[in-house]
Structures are given as C-alpha cells and as structure tokens.
C-alpha cells in the first residue's frame, strides 16, 4: 500500500544543535515530496519541495532535505536550530499525475535552551 | 499576498447539528482540498475538488459532503455532526503541481 511514514513522533533538541527529521515513503515511482511546518496556532507553511533533479533540496529558514531513492527516504535537516524552530513538521507526498497530497503523522520538535 | 481564508476559527456544535465550514481562496486556483488534522494521525484528506461543481472523495469522506459552486469557494458540510468529528479542519488550494496553500484552520468541537 502507498504510504508516507514519519517514524519519530517527538524530538527534543538543544538550541544550536543539529536536527534531522526522518520521512520514508512507499510508492512505485518516486513521488513529488514536500516538507511543511506548522508553528503553534498557525497554518502549515511549505519549507521545501522535490519534483525532480538534484536530490539535495534547499528550503526556507535554513532547512534542507535529501532524497535517497535506495532507502525511499526524504529526510529534513538543519545544521543549527533556533528556538523559533519549535513546531510540528509534516512530510507529504504527491504521486505523479495526482494532485492530492498525502501527509505523514508529523514530528513535534521541542527546542530546549 | 496569497490567501486561503476559513470563515470560522472556532466552532462548538451539538450532536446532530448540521455544520458548514467555509473556505475562500483568492489565487484563482483550480484545486481545493479539505483535510482534518488529529494528533498522531497527521492530515487526512476528506474531499477535494479540481473544478467548479466537481468533487472527489478523499481517504475519509464518510459523514461529510462538499460544495463548490464558485471557483474561489469550497464548503465542507457535516450533515449530522457527531462527537468523533471533533477535530481541526484545514482547507487548502493549489494550481496544478504547485505549492499547496493552507488556511489557518477551523477547530470544531461537537458536544
């Protein structure tokens, strides 16, 4: 069955430390891939997206993600987190030729001082 | 600035009531979506529409219906609200393969 999985429900990281959020997908062909962030009380905002080409994708707010087809993963990374990065992060996939996005369950990031 | 507006941020309804959630986008997007967001489950697609008067079921359409009479407006209808429909409802729109833009959400409580 087609699915998108975020294995980590909650991650706590110290301010200034690096962050990596995992996302795995199960689709026949590599779908379009997205990462969204939802700050407390806010709507979802797009961080970055992959459609084709370079498998290392740069996004806003200093985030990047790397597609690894052999592992069916699209992990999100940030080298040094800020307190404002505390939020819920969602990985999403859009199968080719299908305008619907399917979302993972989300990972909540807590940043400690 | 692009905008998806959901008319109600917070609603409290009683079991059996009919509930309307309204969503308007100002980007002339063809595609509009309704998701519900629940802790630990992420976002699940209820219905979507790819054109005026067109609609398709998502992953969890039971207990819901939708209406799209105008391109900019997509309404979610709960014909007879139940307590298990207490949730955050998110409207979104996009054009083709473009970015999905979200509204701020409508938090519905059914008592």
Interface residues (C-beta under 8 A of the other chain):
Chain A: X6 X9 X32 X34 X42 X43 X44 X45 X46 X49 X51 X90 X92 X94 X99 X100 X101 X102 X103 X104 X105 X106
Chain B: X4 X31 X33 X35 X40 X41 X42 X43 X44 X45 X48 X50 X58 X59 X90 X92 X94 X96 X97 X99 X100 X102 X103 X104 X105
